[in-house]
């Protein structure tokens, strides 16, 4: 099984792919340098595998590497994930 994460800027989302099949997404709305992570969704076949958390981490890591945005975790899953990962607090805005 191969897992790949992609930043689809045209669709304003971070994507998870497993064995070349779409597995999930974290969508965002970008305004004034703040990306509101507003929705996380994982295909039923890939739920309970931890892929959602790895996908959110990919999104945060991508934002950190670019150094251009901050993140507002609007999605309940992203907000919960953020509380469990204090090492990303520097990216978070209320």
PDB file of N, CA, C and O in Angstrom:
ATOM      1  N   UNK A   1       0.840  -1.173   0.000  1.00  0.00           N
ATOM      2  CA  UNK A   1       0.000   0.000   0.000  1.00  0.00           C
ATOM      3  C   UNK A   1       0.891   1.243   0.000  1.00  0.00           C
ATOM      4  O   UNK A   1       1.800   1.371   0.820  1.00  0.00           O
ATOM      5  N   UNK A   2       0.615   2.145  -0.925  1.00  0.00           N
ATOM      6  CA  UNK A   2       1.364   3.401  -0.966  1.00  0.00           C
ATOM      7  C   UNK A   2       0.426   4.567  -0.680  1.00  0.00           C
ATOM      8  O   UNK A   2      -0.682   4.651  -1.210  1.00  0.00           O
ATOM      9  N   UNK A   3       0.902   5.450   0.161  1.00  0.00           N
ATOM     10  CA  UNK A   3       0.157   6.636   0.555  1.00  0.00           C
ATOM     11  C   UNK A   3       0.861   7.853  -0.017  1.00  0.00           C
ATOM     12  O   UNK A   3       2.083   7.973   0.071  1.00  0.00           O
ATOM     13  N   UNK A   4       0.093   8.748  -0.598  1.00  0.00           N
ATOM     14  CA  UNK A   4       0.662   9.981  -1.145  1.00  0.00           C
ATOM     15  C   UNK A   4      -0.239  11.142  -0.738  1.00  0.00           C
ATOM     16  O   UNK A   4      -1.464  11.022  -0.719  1.00  0.00           O
ATOM     17  N   UNK A   5       0.389  12.258  -0.416  1.00  0.00           N
ATOM     18  CA  UNK A   5      -0.349  13.465  -0.064  1.00  0.00           C
ATOM     19  C   UNK A   5      -0.009  14.541  -1.071  1.00  0.00           C
ATOM     20  O   UNK A   5       1.139  14.674  -1.494  1.00  0.00           O
ATOM     21  N   UNK A   6      -1.021  15.312  -1.451  1.00  0.00           N
ATOM     22  CA  UNK A   6      -0.844  16.352  -2.471  1.00  0.00           C
ATOM     23  C   UNK A   6      -1.550  17.633  -2.026  1.00  0.00           C
ATOM     24  O   UNK A   6      -2.556  17.603  -1.318  1.00  0.00           O
ATOM     25  N   UNK A   7      -0.983  18.757  -2.469  1.00  0.00           N
ATOM     26  CA  UNK A   7      -1.646  20.042  -2.267  1.00  0.00           C
ATOM     27  C   UNK A   7      -2.268  20.424  -3.606  1.00  0.00           C
ATOM     28  O   UNK A   7      -1.555  20.744  -4.557  1.00  0.00           O
ATOM     29  N   UNK A   8      -3.572  20.390  -3.679  1.00  0.00           N
ATOM     30  CA  UNK A   8      -4.308  20.735  -4.893  1.00  0.00           C
ATOM     31  C   UNK A   8      -4.757  22.192  -4.751  1.00  0.00           C
ATOM     32  O   UNK A   8      -5.836  22.474  -4.228  1.00  0.00           O
ATOM     33  N   UNK A   9      -3.919  23.105  -5.221  1.00  0.00           N
ATOM     34  CA  UNK A   9      -4.217  24.529  -5.060  1.00  0.00           C
ATOM     35  C   UNK A   9      -5.424  24.954  -5.887  1.00  0.00           C
ATOM     36  O   UNK A   9      -6.135  25.877  -5.489  1.00  0.00           O
ATOM     37  N   UNK A  10      -5.673  24.318  -7.013  1.00  0.00           N
ATOM     38  CA  UNK A  10      -6.839  24.658  -7.838  1.00  0.00           C
ATOM     39  C   UNK A  10      -8.151  24.381  -7.110  1.00  0.00           C
ATOM     40  O   UNK A  10      -9.133  25.097  -7.304  1.00  0.00           O
ATOM     41  N   UNK A  11      -8.171  23.349  -6.276  1.00  0.00           N
ATOM     42  CA  UNK A  11      -9.371  22.964  -5.532  1.00  0.00           C
ATOM     43  C   UNK A  11      -9.334  23.455  -4.076  1.00  0.00           C
ATOM     44  O   UNK A  11     -10.269  23.201  -3.316  1.00  0.00           O
ATOM     45  N   UNK A  12      -8.267  24.152  -3.689  1.00  0.00           N
ATOM     46  CA  UNK A  12      -8.085  24.633  -2.305  1.00  0.00           C
ATOM     47  C   UNK A  12      -8.247  23.496  -1.307  1.00  0.00           C
ATOM     48  O   UNK A  12      -9.065  23.551  -0.388  1.00  0.00           O
ATOM     49  N   UNK A  13      -7.438  22.466  -1.520  1.00  0.00           N
ATOM     50  CA  UNK A  13      -7.509  21.333  -0.605  1.00  0.00           C
ATOM     51  C   UNK A  13      -6.205  20.546  -0.600  1.00  0.00           C
ATOM     52  O   UNK A  13      -5.416  20.585  -1.544  1.00  0.00           O
ATOM     53  N   UNK A  14      -6.015  19.832   0.501  1.00  0.00           N
ATOM     54  CA  UNK A  14      -4.933  18.864   0.621  1.00  0.00           C
ATOM     55  C   UNK A  14      -5.578  17.500   0.453  1.00  0.00           C
ATOM     56  O   UNK A  14      -6.646  17.236   1.005  1.00  0.00           O
ATOM     57  N   UNK A  15      -4.928  16.639  -0.307  1.00  0.00           N
ATOM     58  CA  UNK A  15      -5.525  15.348  -0.666  1.00  0.00           C
ATOM     59  C   UNK A  15      -4.659  14.188  -0.197  1.00  0.00           C
ATOM     60  O   UNK A  15      -3.433  14.280  -0.138  1.00  0.00           O
ATOM     61  N   UNK A  16      -5.330  13.101   0.132  1.00  0.00           N
ATOM     62  CA  UNK A  16      -4.670  11.834   0.431  1.00  0.00           C
ATOM     63  C   UNK A  16      -5.027  10.854  -0.678  1.00  0.00           C
ATOM     64  O   UNK A  16      -6.180  10.762  -1.099  1.00  0.00           O
ATOM     65  N   UNK A  17      -4.032  10.136  -1.136  1.00  0.00           N
ATOM     66  CA  UNK A  17      -4.212   9.107  -2.166  1.00  0.00           C
ATOM     67  C   UNK A  17      -3.589   7.815  -1.651  1.00  0.00           C
ATOM     68  O   UNK A  17      -2.484   7.829  -1.108  1.00  0.00           O
ATOM     69  N   UNK A  18      -4.283   6.718  -1.818  1.00  0.00           N
ATOM     70  CA  UNK A  18      -3.779   5.399  -1.427  1.00  0.00           C
ATOM     71  C   UNK A  18      -3.827   4.510  -2.660  1.00  0.00           C
ATOM     72  O   UNK A  18      -4.880   4.320  -3.268  1.00  0.00           O
ATOM     73  N   UNK A  19      -2.678   3.975  -3.014  1.00  0.00           N
ATOM     74  CA  UNK A  19      -2.561   3.142  -4.217  1.00  0.00           C
ATOM     75  C   UNK A  19      -3.207   3.832  -5.429  1.00  0.00           C
ATOM     76  O   UNK A  19      -3.955   3.215  -6.188  1.00  0.00           O
ATOM     77  N   UNK A  20      -2.900   5.116  -5.589  1.00  0.00           N
ATOM     78  CA  UNK A  20      -3.367   5.934  -6.711  1.00  0.00           C
ATOM     79  C   UNK A  20      -4.875   6.163  -6.744  1.00  0.00           C
ATOM     80  O   UNK A  20      -5.419   6.554  -7.777  1.00  0.00           O
ATOM     81  N   UNK A  21      -5.555   5.923  -5.625  1.00  0.00           N
ATOM     82  CA  UNK A  21      -6.988   6.208  -5.531  1.00  0.00           C
ATOM     83  C   UNK A  21      -7.213   7.284  -4.477  1.00  0.00           C
ATOM     84  O   UNK A  21      -6.585   7.270  -3.419  1.00  0.00           O
ATOM     85  N   UNK A  22      -8.114   8.217  -4.774  1.00  0.00           N
ATOM     86  CA  UNK A  22      -8.435   9.288  -3.846  1.00  0.00           C
ATOM     87  C   UNK A  22      -8.950   8.701  -2.540  1.00  0.00           C
ATOM     88  O   UNK A  22      -9.847   7.857  -2.540  1.00  0.00           O
ATOM     89  N   UNK A  23      -8.371   9.159  -1.410  1.00  0.00           N
ATOM     90  CA  UNK A  23      -8.748   8.601  -0.111  1.00  0.00           C
ATOM     91  C   UNK A  23      -9.330   9.639   0.847  1.00  0.00           C
ATOM     92  O   UNK A  23     -10.019   9.277   1.801  1.00  0.00           O
ATOM     93  N   UNK A  24      -9.063  10.920   0.607  1.00  0.00           N
ATOM     94  CA  UNK A  24      -9.602  11.923   1.509  1.00  0.00           C
ATOM     95  C   UNK A  24      -9.079  13.305   1.224  1.00  0.00           C
ATOM     96  O   UNK A  24      -8.211  13.504   0.374  1.00  0.00           O
ATOM     97  N   UNK A  25      -9.641  14.288   1.976  1.00  0.00           N
ATOM     98  CA  UNK A  25      -9.264  15.678   1.746  1.00  0.00           C
ATOM     99  C   UNK A  25      -9.439  16.517   3.001  1.00  0.00           C
ATOM    100  O   UNK A  25     -10.233  16.205   3.888  1.00  0.00           O
ATOM    101  N   UNK A  26      -8.675  17.581   3.037  1.00  0.00           N
ATOM    102  CA  UNK A  26      -8.874  18.672   3.984  1.00  0.00           C
ATOM    103  C   UNK A  26      -9.004  19.914   3.114  1.00  0.00           C
ATOM    104  O   UNK A  26      -8.070  20.280   2.400  1.00  0.00           O
ATOM    105  N   UNK A  27     -10.165  20.561   3.174  1.00  0.00           N
ATOM    106  CA  UNK A  27     -10.385  21.744   2.356  1.00  0.00           C
ATOM    107  C   UNK A  27     -10.102  22.995   3.173  1.00  0.00           C
ATOM    108  O   UNK A  27     -10.151  22.984   4.403  1.00  0.00           O
ATOM    109  N   UNK A  28      -9.805  24.074   2.455  1.00  0.00           N
ATOM    110  CA  UNK A  28      -9.540  25.336   3.132  1.00  0.00           C
ATOM    111  C   UNK A  28     -10.060  26.498   2.306  1.00  0.00           C
ATOM    112  O   UNK A  28     -10.257  26.392   1.096  1.00  0.00           O
ATOM    113  N   UNK A  29     -10.277  27.612   2.996  1.00  0.00           N
ATOM    114  CA  UNK A  29     -10.632  28.877   2.364  1.00  0.00           C
ATOM    115  C   UNK A  29      -9.527  29.848   2.757  1.00  0.00           C
ATOM    116  O   UNK A  29      -9.264  30.054   3.942  1.00  0.00           O
ATOM    117  N   UNK A  30      -8.881  30.443   1.758  1.00  0.00           N
ATOM    118  CA  UNK A  30      -7.753  31.337   2.002  1.00  0.00           C
ATOM    119  C   UNK A  30      -8.186  32.788   1.856  1.00  0.00           C
ATOM    120  O   UNK A  30      -8.769  33.172   0.842  1.00  0.00           O
ATOM    121  N   UNK A  31      -7.897  33.594   2.880  1.00  0.00           N
ATOM    122  CA  UNK A  31      -8.218  35.019   2.843  1.00  0.00           C
ATOM    123  C   UNK A  31      -7.234  35.779   3.728  1.00  0.00           C
ATOM    124  O   UNK A  31      -7.045  35.440   4.896  1.00  0.00           O
ATOM    125  N   UNK A  32      -6.616  36.796   3.166  1.00  0.00           N
ATOM    126  CA  UNK A  32      -5.696  37.659   3.925  1.00  0.00           C
ATOM    127  C   UNK A  32      -4.613  36.878   4.662  1.00  0.00           C
ATOM    128  O   UNK A  32      -4.298  37.183   5.813  1.00  0.00           O
ATOM    129  N   UNK A  33      -4.048  35.881   4.007  1.00  0.00           N
ATOM    130  CA  UNK A  33      -2.956  35.120   4.597  1.00  0.00           C
ATOM    131  C   UNK A  33      -3.362  34.105   5.656  1.00  0.00           C
ATOM    132  O   UNK A  33      -2.506  33.529   6.327  1.00  0.00           O
ATOM    133  N   UNK A  34      -4.671  33.884   5.809  1.00  0.00           N
ATOM    134  CA  UNK A  34      -5.155  32.880   6.764  1.00  0.00           C
ATOM    135  C   UNK A  34      -5.944  31.822   6.003  1.00  0.00           C
ATOM    136  O   UNK A  34      -6.891  32.128   5.279  1.00  0.00           O
ATOM    137  N   UNK A  35      -5.535  30.578   6.183  1.00  0.00           N
ATOM    138  CA  UNK A  35      -6.244  29.451   5.582  1.00  0.00           C
ATOM    139  C   UNK A  35      -7.156  28.846   6.638  1.00  0.00           C
ATOM    140  O   UNK A  35      -6.687  28.283   7.627  1.00  0.00           O
ATOM    141  N   UNK A  36      -8.460  28.966   6.424  1.00  0.00           N
ATOM    142  CA  UNK A  36      -9.417  28.321   7.315  1.00  0.00           C
ATOM    143  C   UNK A  36      -9.573  26.876   6.865  1.00  0.00           C
ATOM    144  O   UNK A  36     -10.158  26.602   5.817  1.00  0.00           O
ATOM    145  N   UNK A  37      -9.049  25.960   7.659  1.00  0.00           N
ATOM    146  CA  UNK A  37      -9.218  24.537   7.372  1.00  0.00           C
ATOM    147  C   UNK A  37     -10.638  24.198   7.820  1.00  0.00           C
ATOM    148  O   UNK A  37     -10.904  24.064   9.014  1.00  0.00           O
ATOM    149  N   UNK A  38     -11.551  24.059   6.850  1.00  0.00           N
ATOM    150  CA  UNK A  38     -12.971  24.011   7.188  1.00  0.00           C
ATOM    151  C   UNK A  38     -13.643  22.654   7.065  1.00  0.00           C
ATOM    152  O   UNK A  38     -14.787  22.499   7.493  1.00  0.00           O
ATOM    153  N   UNK A  39     -12.966  21.670   6.494  1.00  0.00           N
ATOM    154  CA  UNK A  39     -13.633  20.368   6.332  1.00  0.00           C
ATOM    155  C   UNK A  39     -12.600  19.272   6.113  1.00  0.00           C
ATOM    156  O   UNK A  39     -11.656  19.430   5.340  1.00  0.00           O
ATOM    157  N   UNK A  40     -12.799  18.169   6.802  1.00  0.00           N
ATOM    158  CA  UNK A  40     -11.976  16.965   6.604  1.00  0.00           C
ATOM    159  C   UNK A  40     -12.915  15.830   6.243  1.00  0.00           C
ATOM    160  O   UNK A  40     -13.950  15.634   6.880  1.00  0.00           O
ATOM    161  N   UNK A  41     -12.541  15.087   5.217  1.00  0.00           N
ATOM    162  CA  UNK A  41     -13.365  13.956   4.788  1.00  0.00           C
ATOM    163  C   UNK A  41     -12.458  12.834   4.316  1.00  0.00           C
ATOM    164  O   UNK A  41     -11.482  13.064   3.602  1.00  0.00           O
ATOM    165  N   UNK A  42     -12.797  11.600   4.730  1.00  0.00           N
ATOM    166  CA  UNK A  42     -12.032  10.413   4.334  1.00  0.00           C
ATOM    167  C   UNK A  42     -13.007   9.380   3.783  1.00  0.00           C
ATOM    168  O   UNK A  42     -14.071   9.145   4.357  1.00  0.00           O
ATOM    169  N   UNK A  43     -12.634   8.771   2.671  1.00  0.00           N
ATOM    170  CA  UNK A  43     -13.435   7.691   2.083  1.00  0.00           C
ATOM    171  C   UNK A  43     -13.657   6.599   3.134  1.00  0.00           C
ATOM    172  O   UNK A  43     -12.748   6.289   3.904  1.00  0.00           O
ATOM    173  N   UNK A  44     -14.855   6.019   3.171  1.00  0.00           N
ATOM    174  CA  UNK A  44     -15.156   4.995   4.178  1.00  0.00           C
ATOM    175  C   UNK A  44     -14.129   3.865   4.263  1.00  0.00           C
ATOM    176  O   UNK A  44     -13.836   3.388   5.360  1.00  0.00           O
ATOM    177  N   UNK A  45     -13.591   3.439   3.156  1.00  0.00           N
ATOM    178  CA  UNK A  45     -12.629   2.333   3.159  1.00  0.00           C
ATOM    179  C   UNK A  45     -11.327   2.683   3.878  1.00  0.00           C
ATOM    180  O   UNK A  45     -10.559   1.790   4.237  1.00  0.00           O
ATOM    181  N   UNK A  46     -11.076   3.967   4.088  1.00  0.00           N
ATOM    182  CA  UNK A  46      -9.809   4.395   4.690  1.00  0.00           C
ATOM    183  C   UNK A  46      -9.989   5.001   6.082  1.00  0.00           C
ATOM    184  O   UNK A  46      -9.029   5.484   6.682  1.00  0.00           O
ATOM    185  N   UNK A  47     -11.207   4.973   6.587  1.00  0.00           N
ATOM    186  CA  UNK A  47     -11.445   5.497   7.934  1.00  0.00           C
ATOM    187  C   UNK A  47     -10.848   4.570   8.974  1.00  0.00           C
ATOM    188  O   UNK A  47     -10.692   3.373   8.734  1.00  0.00           O
ATOM    189  N   UNK A  48     -10.522   5.115  10.106  1.00  0.00           N
ATOM    190  CA  UNK A  48      -9.921   4.373  11.234  1.00  0.00           C
ATOM    191  C   UNK A  48      -8.541   3.835  10.901  1.00  0.00           C
ATOM    192  O   UNK A  48      -8.105   2.845  11.489  1.00  0.00           O
ATOM    193  N   UNK A  49      -7.848   4.472   9.965  1.00  0.00           N
ATOM    194  CA  UNK A  49      -6.488   4.059   9.620  1.00  0.00           C
ATOM    195  C   UNK A  49      -5.460   5.106  10.044  1.00  0.00           C
ATOM    196  O   UNK A  49      -4.255   4.878   9.937  1.00  0.00           O
ATOM    197  N   UNK A  50      -5.940   6.258  10.525  1.00  0.00           N
ATOM    198  CA  UNK A  50      -5.032   7.340  10.886  1.00  0.00           C
ATOM    199  C   UNK A  50      -4.701   8.266   9.746  1.00  0.00           C
ATOM    200  O   UNK A  50      -3.941   9.219   9.915  1.00  0.00           O
ATOM    201  N   UNK A  51      -5.266   7.997   8.581  1.00  0.00           N
ATOM    202  CA  UNK A  51      -4.912   8.805   7.412  1.00  0.00           C
ATOM    203  C   UNK A  51      -5.368  10.260   7.562  1.00  0.00           C
ATOM    204  O   UNK A  51      -4.705  11.167   7.059  1.00  0.00           O
ATOM    205  N   UNK A  52      -6.476  10.489   8.237  1.00  0.00           N
ATOM    206  CA  UNK A  52      -6.955  11.867   8.411  1.00  0.00           C
ATOM    207  C   UNK A  52      -5.930  12.697   9.184  1.00  0.00           C
ATOM    208  O   UNK A  52      -5.646  13.837   8.813  1.00  0.00           O
ATOM    209  N   UNK A  53      -5.386  12.141  10.234  1.00  0.00           N
ATOM    210  CA  UNK A  53      -4.368  12.850  11.013  1.00  0.00           C
ATOM    211  C   UNK A  53      -3.106  13.093  10.211  1.00  0.00           C
ATOM    212  O   UNK A  53      -2.519  14.172  10.297  1.00  0.00           O
ATOM    213  N   UNK A  54      -2.678  12.113   9.431  1.00  0.00           N
ATOM    214  CA  UNK A  54      -1.489  12.297   8.598  1.00  0.00           C
ATOM    215  C   UNK A  54      -1.742  13.340   7.517  1.00  0.00           C
ATOM    216  O   UNK A  54      -0.837  14.087   7.144  1.00  0.00           O
ATOM    217  N   UNK A  55      -2.968  13.390   7.019  1.00  0.00           N
ATOM    218  CA  UNK A  55      -3.326  14.382   6.006  1.00  0.00           C
ATOM    219  C   UNK A  55      -3.313  15.788   6.600  1.00  0.00           C
ATOM    220  O   UNK A  55      -2.787  16.714   5.982  1.00  0.00           O
ATOM    221  N   UNK A  56      -3.882  15.955   7.782  1.00  0.00           N
ATOM    222  CA  UNK A  56      -3.856  17.263   8.439  1.00  0.00           C
ATOM    223  C   UNK A  56      -2.408  17.676   8.703  1.00  0.00           C
ATOM    224  O   UNK A  56      -2.041  18.831   8.484  1.00  0.00           O
ATOM    225  N   UNK A  57      -1.595  16.748   9.167  1.00  0.00           N
ATOM    226  CA  UNK A  57      -0.188  17.066   9.412  1.00  0.00           C
ATOM    227  C   UNK A  57       0.498  17.496   8.113  1.00  0.00           C
ATOM    228  O   UNK A  57       1.279  18.448   8.112  1.00  0.00           O
ATOM    229  N   UNK A  58       0.217  16.816   7.033  1.00  0.00           N
ATOM    230  CA  UNK A  58       0.773  17.205   5.736  1.00  0.00           C
ATOM    231  C   UNK A  58       0.381  18.649   5.402  1.00  0.00           C
ATOM    232  O   UNK A  58       1.213  19.438   4.955  1.00  0.00           O
ATOM    233  N   UNK A  59      -0.899  18.983   5.625  1.00  0.00           N
ATOM    234  CA  UNK A  59      -1.351  20.343   5.363  1.00  0.00           C
ATOM    235  C   UNK A  59      -0.603  21.363   6.203  1.00  0.00           C
ATOM    236  O   UNK A  59      -0.154  22.387   5.689  1.00  0.00           O
ATOM    237  N   UNK A  60      -0.468  21.087   7.493  1.00  0.00           N
ATOM    238  CA  UNK A  60       0.255  22.000   8.376  1.00  0.00           C
ATOM    239  C   UNK A  60       1.719  22.102   7.972  1.00  0.00           C
ATOM    240  O   UNK A  60       2.282  23.196   7.954  1.00  0.00           O
ATOM    241  N   UNK A  61       2.340  20.971   7.647  1.00  0.00           N
ATOM    242  CA  UNK A  61       3.742  20.991   7.234  1.00  0.00           C
ATOM    243  C   UNK A  61       3.930  21.775   5.938  1.00  0.00           C
ATOM    244  O   UNK A  61       4.919  22.491   5.780  1.00  0.00           O
ATOM    245  N   UNK A  62       2.990  21.641   5.020  1.00  0.00           N
ATOM    246  CA  UNK A  62       3.066  22.371   3.755  1.00  0.00           C
ATOM    247  C   UNK A  62       2.944  23.870   3.994  1.00  0.00           C
ATOM    248  O   UNK A  62       3.689  24.659   3.414  1.00  0.00           O
ATOM    249  N   UNK A  63       2.009  24.256   4.843  1.00  0.00           N
ATOM    250  CA  UNK A  63       1.838  25.678   5.172  1.00  0.00           C
ATOM    251  C   UNK A  63       3.101  26.212   5.857  1.00  0.00           C
ATOM    252  O   UNK A  63       3.569  27.305   5.537  1.00  0.00           O
ATOM    253  N   UNK A  64       3.642  25.450   6.785  1.00  0.00           N
ATOM    254  CA  UNK A  64       4.861  25.885   7.471  1.00  0.00           C
ATOM    255  C   UNK A  64       6.022  26.055   6.497  1.00  0.00           C
ATOM    256  O   UNK A  64       6.752  27.044   6.570  1.00  0.00           O
ATOM    257  N   UNK A  65       6.197  25.109   5.598  1.00  0.00           N
ATOM    258  CA  UNK A  65       7.317  25.170   4.653  1.00  0.00           C
ATOM    259  C   UNK A  65       7.215  26.384   3.729  1.00  0.00           C
ATOM    260  O   UNK A  65       8.228  26.998   3.393  1.00  0.00           O
ATOM    261  N   UNK A  66       6.004  26.725   3.323  1.00  0.00           N
ATOM    262  CA  UNK A  66       5.820  27.873   2.432  1.00  0.00           C
ATOM    263  C   UNK A  66       6.020  29.189   3.186  1.00  0.00           C
ATOM    264  O   UNK A  66       6.475  30.176   2.609  1.00  0.00           O
ATOM    265  N   UNK A  67       5.680  29.198   4.472  1.00  0.00           N
ATOM    266  CA  UNK A  67       5.893  30.376   5.297  1.00  0.00           C
ATOM    267  C   UNK A  67       5.047  31.585   4.940  1.00  0.00           C
ATOM    268  O   UNK A  67       5.414  32.709   5.282  1.00  0.00           O
ATOM    269  N   UNK A  68       3.921  31.383   4.259  1.00  0.00           N
ATOM    270  CA  UNK A  68       3.110  32.504   3.798  1.00  0.00           C
ATOM    271  C   UNK A  68       1.777  32.638   4.508  1.00  0.00           C
ATOM    272  O   UNK A  68       1.188  33.719   4.493  1.00  0.00           O
ATOM    273  N   UNK A  69       1.281  31.578   5.129  1.00  0.00           N
ATOM    274  CA  UNK A  69      -0.049  31.573   5.725  1.00  0.00           C
ATOM    275  C   UNK A  69       0.025  31.212   7.191  1.00  0.00           C
ATOM    276  O   UNK A  69       1.036  30.730   7.702  1.00  0.00           O
ATOM    277  N   UNK A  70      -1.105  31.471   7.847  1.00  0.00           N
ATOM    278  CA  UNK A  70      -1.387  30.910   9.164  1.00  0.00           C
ATOM    279  C   UNK A  70      -2.676  30.110   8.981  1.00  0.00           C
ATOM    280  O   UNK A  70      -3.325  30.198   7.939  1.00  0.00           O
ATOM    281  N   UNK A  71      -3.042  29.334   9.998  1.00  0.00           N
ATOM    282  CA  UNK A  71      -4.181  28.423   9.877  1.00  0.00           C
ATOM    283  C   UNK A  71      -5.209  28.711  10.963  1.00  0.00           C
ATOM    284  O   UNK A  71      -4.872  28.882  12.135  1.00  0.00           O
ATOM    285  N   UNK A  72      -6.463  28.760  10.547  1.00  0.00           N
ATOM    286  CA  UNK A  72      -7.583  28.807  11.494  1.00  0.00           C
ATOM    287  C   UNK A  72      -8.299  27.460  11.398  1.00  0.00           C
ATOM    288  O   UNK A  72      -8.920  27.170  10.375  1.00  0.00           O
ATOM    289  N   UNK A  73      -8.224  26.636  12.440  1.00  0.00           N
ATOM    290  CA  UNK A  73      -8.855  25.310  12.396  1.00  0.00           C
ATOM    291  C   UNK A  73     -10.357  25.394  12.687  1.00  0.00           C
ATOM    292  O   UNK A  73     -10.771  25.350  13.845  1.00  0.00           O
ATOM    293  N   UNK A  74     -11.159  25.513  11.644  1.00  0.00           N
ATOM    294  CA  UNK A  74     -12.613  25.605  11.765  1.00  0.00           C
ATOM    295  C   UNK A  74     -13.237  24.210  11.858  1.00  0.00           C
ATOM    296  O   UNK A  74     -14.189  24.010  12.612  1.00  0.00           O
ATOM    297  N   UNK A  75     -12.724  23.275  11.122  1.00  0.00           N
ATOM    298  CA  UNK A  75     -13.212  21.893  11.138  1.00  0.00           C
ATOM    299  C   UNK A  75     -12.968  21.287  12.525  1.00  0.00           C
ATOM    300  O   UNK A  75     -11.863  21.404  13.056  1.00  0.00           O
ATOM    301  N   UNK A  76     -13.971  20.648  13.117  1.00  0.00           N
ATOM    302  CA  UNK A  76     -13.785  20.046  14.447  1.00  0.00           C
ATOM    303  C   UNK A  76     -12.641  19.036  14.512  1.00  0.00           C
ATOM    304  O   UNK A  76     -11.935  18.970  15.518  1.00  0.00           O
ATOM    305  N   UNK A  77     -12.452  18.253  13.455  1.00  0.00           N
ATOM    306  CA  UNK A  77     -11.352  17.283  13.466  1.00  0.00           C
ATOM    307  C   UNK A  77     -10.013  18.010  13.508  1.00  0.00           C
ATOM    308  O   UNK A  77      -9.130  17.644  14.284  1.00  0.00           O
ATOM    309  N   UNK A  78      -9.859  19.034  12.682  1.00  0.00           N
ATOM    310  CA  UNK A  78      -8.601  19.784  12.646  1.00  0.00           C
ATOM    311  C   UNK A  78      -8.368  20.485  13.986  1.00  0.00           C
ATOM    312  O   UNK A  78      -7.245  20.502  14.489  1.00  0.00           O
ATOM    313  N   UNK A  79      -9.417  21.057  14.561  1.00  0.00           N
ATOM    314  CA  UNK A  79      -9.284  21.726  15.858  1.00  0.00           C
ATOM    315  C   UNK A  79      -8.824  20.736  16.938  1.00  0.00           C
ATOM    316  O   UNK A  79      -7.956  21.063  17.747  1.00  0.00           O
ATOM    317  N   UNK A  80      -9.396  19.540  16.950  1.00  0.00           N
ATOM    318  CA  UNK A  80      -8.986  18.514  17.915  1.00  0.00           C
ATOM    319  C   UNK A  80      -7.550  18.072  17.674  1.00  0.00           C
ATOM    320  O   UNK A  80      -6.776  17.913  18.617  1.00  0.00           O
ATOM    321  N   UNK A  81      -7.201  17.876  16.417  1.00  0.00           N
ATOM    322  CA  UNK A  81      -5.845  17.466  16.067  1.00  0.00           C
ATOM    323  C   UNK A  81      -4.842  18.515  16.534  1.00  0.00           C
ATOM    324  O   UNK A  81      -3.782  18.180  17.064  1.00  0.00           O
ATOM    325  N   UNK A  82      -5.180  19.775  16.335  1.00  0.00           N
ATOM    326  CA  UNK A  82      -4.287  20.870  16.716  1.00  0.00           C
ATOM    327  C   UNK A  82      -4.014  20.863  18.216  1.00  0.00           C
ATOM    328  O   UNK A  82      -2.886  21.114  18.641  1.00  0.00           O
ATOM    329  N   UNK A  83      -5.026  20.581  19.011  1.00  0.00           N
ATOM    330  CA  UNK A  83      -4.844  20.537  20.467  1.00  0.00           C
ATOM    331  C   UNK A  83      -3.898  19.420  20.887  1.00  0.00           C
ATOM    332  O   UNK A  83      -3.212  19.533  21.903  1.00  0.00           O
ATOM    333  N   UNK A  84      -3.859  18.346  20.112  1.00  0.00           N
ATOM    334  CA  UNK A  84      -2.978  17.221  20.421  1.00  0.00           C
ATOM    335  C   UNK A  84      -1.552  17.418  19.914  1.00  0.00           C
ATOM    336  O   UNK A  84      -0.663  16.629  20.235  1.00  0.00           O
ATOM    337  N   UNK A  85      -1.332  18.472  19.121  1.00  0.00           N
ATOM    338  CA  UNK A  85      -0.024  18.708  18.514  1.00  0.00           C
ATOM    339  C   UNK A  85       0.435  20.144  18.772  1.00  0.00           C
ATOM    340  O   UNK A  85       0.390  20.985  17.874  1.00  0.00           O
ATOM    341  N   UNK A  86       0.875  20.418  19.996  1.00  0.00           N
ATOM    342  CA  UNK A  86       1.268  21.780  20.356  1.00  0.00           C
ATOM    343  C   UNK A  86       2.446  22.310  19.539  1.00  0.00           C
ATOM    344  O   UNK A  86       2.669  23.519  19.495  1.00  0.00           O
ATOM    345  N   UNK A  87       3.189  21.434  18.901  1.00  0.00           N
ATOM    346  CA  UNK A  87       4.324  21.871  18.086  1.00  0.00           C
ATOM    347  C   UNK A  87       3.890  22.681  16.864  1.00  0.00           C
ATOM    348  O   UNK A  87       4.728  23.272  16.183  1.00  0.00           O
ATOM    349  N   UNK A  88       2.586  22.712  16.583  1.00  0.00           N
ATOM    350  CA  UNK A  88       2.069  23.479  15.442  1.00  0.00           C
ATOM    351  C   UNK A  88       1.333  24.759  15.875  1.00  0.00           C
ATOM    352  O   UNK A  88       0.761  25.455  15.036  1.00  0.00           O
ATOM    353  N   UNK A  89       1.347  25.065  17.159  1.00  0.00           N
ATOM    354  CA  UNK A  89       0.616  26.231  17.659  1.00  0.00           C
ATOM    355  C   UNK A  89       1.071  27.549  17.037  1.00  0.00           C
ATOM    356  O   UNK A  89       0.285  28.491  16.945  1.00  0.00           O
ATOM    357  N   UNK A  90       2.328  27.624  16.612  1.00  0.00           N
ATOM    358  CA  UNK A  90       2.815  28.857  16.002  1.00  0.00           C
ATOM    359  C   UNK A  90       2.102  29.173  14.689  1.00  0.00           C
ATOM    360  O   UNK A  90       2.147  30.314  14.230  1.00  0.00           O
ATOM    361  N   UNK A  91       1.447  28.191  14.076  1.00  0.00           N
ATOM    362  CA  UNK A  91       0.727  28.409  12.823  1.00  0.00           C
ATOM    363  C   UNK A  91      -0.748  28.763  13.035  1.00  0.00           C
ATOM    364  O   UNK A  91      -1.419  29.222  12.111  1.00  0.00           O
ATOM    365  N   UNK A  92      -1.242  28.550  14.241  1.00  0.00           N
ATOM    366  CA  UNK A  92      -2.678  28.640  14.515  1.00  0.00           C
ATOM    367  C   UNK A  92      -3.092  30.053  14.936  1.00  0.00           C
ATOM    368  O   UNK A  92      -2.436  30.695  15.756  1.00  0.00           O
ATOM    369  N   UNK A  93      -4.202  30.515  14.346  1.00  0.00           N
ATOM    370  CA  UNK A  93      -4.833  31.766  14.776  1.00  0.00           C
ATOM    371  C   UNK A  93      -6.257  31.436  15.203  1.00  0.00           C
ATOM    372  O   UNK A  93      -6.873  30.495  14.703  1.00  0.00           O
ATOM    373  N   UNK A  94      -6.758  32.225  16.128  1.00  0.00           N
ATOM    374  CA  UNK A  94      -8.124  31.997  16.638  1.00  0.00           C
ATOM    375  C   UNK A  94      -9.159  32.515  15.661  1.00  0.00           C
ATOM    376  O   UNK A  94     -10.358  32.411  15.920  1.00  0.00           O
TER     377      UNK A  94
END
